[in-house]
Amino acid sequence: MQHGFYEVMKAQFFSSLADNALFVVAVALLRNQGAPEWQQAALVSVFAVFYVVLAPVAGALADRFPKGQVMFASNAIKVLGCLMLLFGDYPLVAYSVVGLGAAIYAPAKYGILTEMLPPSQLVRANGWIEGLTIGSILSGLALGGVLIGTNASDWVRNLDVLPVDFAVTAITAPRVATTFIILVYLIAAVFNLRIPRTGVAMQPMPGLRFLLSDFLRCNALLWRDKLGQISLATTTLFWGAGGPLRYLVIAWGAAALGYGVPDSTQLMGLVALGTAIGVVAASHTMSLDNATDVLPIGIIMGVTMIAMIFVTQVWVAALFMLLLGALGGFMVVPMNALLQHRGHVLMSAGRSIAVQNLNEQAGILVFSALSAGLSAMGASVFVVLTTFGLIVGVSMYQIGRLHKANLRKHPDELTRLLATARSNKI
């Protein structure tokens, strides 16, 4: 791997660490304010909305400027969102600004991989990136859980460097947590500046009308591609259901096990640990030409989500979290690599990742709206999980059928595409 790839990994770790810690803080802050359940579920939606709105622009930005600089600017926007959370009274608005930064960050983060590395290293690179992201999720959830506890704020108050009255009223756990998270974002920004230029020519930024039409063309191009449509449909479904699952696991931990937010973050940590196991396994056993072999795993994931409603014991819950994460990690790495490869072949790196982000984040919005809507109607978390499981299982079955139909109806095209992937095999 090139040296610049490791700088990307470092920046991604700290940025993702802060993202996940901030999510825990935002949930805890809403609960402390007595916000209704639907607002807590809506955190995922407000984070994802800019991914959809800015999709045509974000990809072009990633192609117009050096991607390390784009990632630096994105982290600056995330810091602005944290400051709004620190000094404002509207957590949903502040968290949406953090989502704005993340929406601009993603095309640069993934797009730079196809510029730095040959196709033969994409699955392995995705394994490294996803594995490191899982590590940052584990660390971020743990960090968020620790920071929202009373110990961190009590420690700051006991420093005796601030007036007593100010310390009692202003030094709260969410403020201490948010301040620390800002420092983590700043560390990520330092590594952003260390990412070298790849030598790929920058593309001019066209007008908004052309951006929209070009983006729609790229989106249609990837959906028409016989391998692109399978990988895009799979990752859209995976991230669509997986986005709200972060909150659902916290709510499920409270309903099934009587857990609070700090304890429920341990459950999410187990999901992340399982995902790391799946990522490592996929990185060592899968390649571009056999990526579609993982499609049946999606059906098993749907069944696993439904089975969670019967779990009442902690050790069984731990096993389910590990299994769910491992299945997801093993499935998403080869699908991501295949999608990036097809996008890079069909269009520019930044635009292909922006198309991917639009579809995946639109999926998150749909599933988040479904979760928030069911919660607003009084449905329990068990009903929401069952609904999600049914959608995932049935949809993955249909995606598998579509791939088999493509193999049967378009044998020459699929043979050519798979041969291209095979030539880039690890």
FENCORWO-V482340 format. One line per field, one symbol per residue. psi: psi as a letter, one per 40 degrees, with the letter a starting at -180 (. if undefined). burial: b if it has 9 or more other ideal C-beta (glycine too) atoms within 8 Angstrom, else e. Layout:
psi = ???
burial = ???
This chain:
psi = iiddddddddddddddddddddddddddddddefiidddddedddddedddddeddddddddedihddddddddddddddddddddeiegdddddddddddddddddddddddeddiideeddddddddddddddddddddddddddeiddddddddedfeiidddddddgiddddddddddddddddddddeehiieehhiiihiidddddddddddddddddhddddddddddddddddddeddddddddddddefiadddddddddddddddddddddddeeiidefdeeeddddddddddddddeeheidddddddddddddddddddddddddddddddddaiddddddddddddddddddddddddddddeeiidddddddddddddddddddddddddddddfddddddddddddeei.
burial = eeebbebbbbbbbbbbbbbbbbbbbbbbbbbeeeeeebbbbbbbbbbbbbbbebbbbbbbbbbbeebbbbbbbbbbbbbbbbbbbbeeeebbbbbbbbbbbbbbbbbbbbbbbbbbbebebbbbbbbbbbbbbbbbbbbbbbbbbbbbbeebbeebbeeeebeeebbeeebebbbbbbbbbbebbbbbbebbebbeebeeeebeeeeeeebbebbbebbebbbebbbbbbbbbbbbbbbbbbbbbbbbbbbbbbbbbebebbbbbbbbbbbbbbbbbbbbbbbeebbbeebbebbebbbbbbbbbbbbbebeeeebbbebbbbbbbbbbbbbbbbbbbbbbbbbebbbbbbbbbbbbbbbbbbbbbbbbbbbbbbbeeeebbbbbbbbbbbbbbbbbebbebbeebbeebeeebeebbebbbebbe
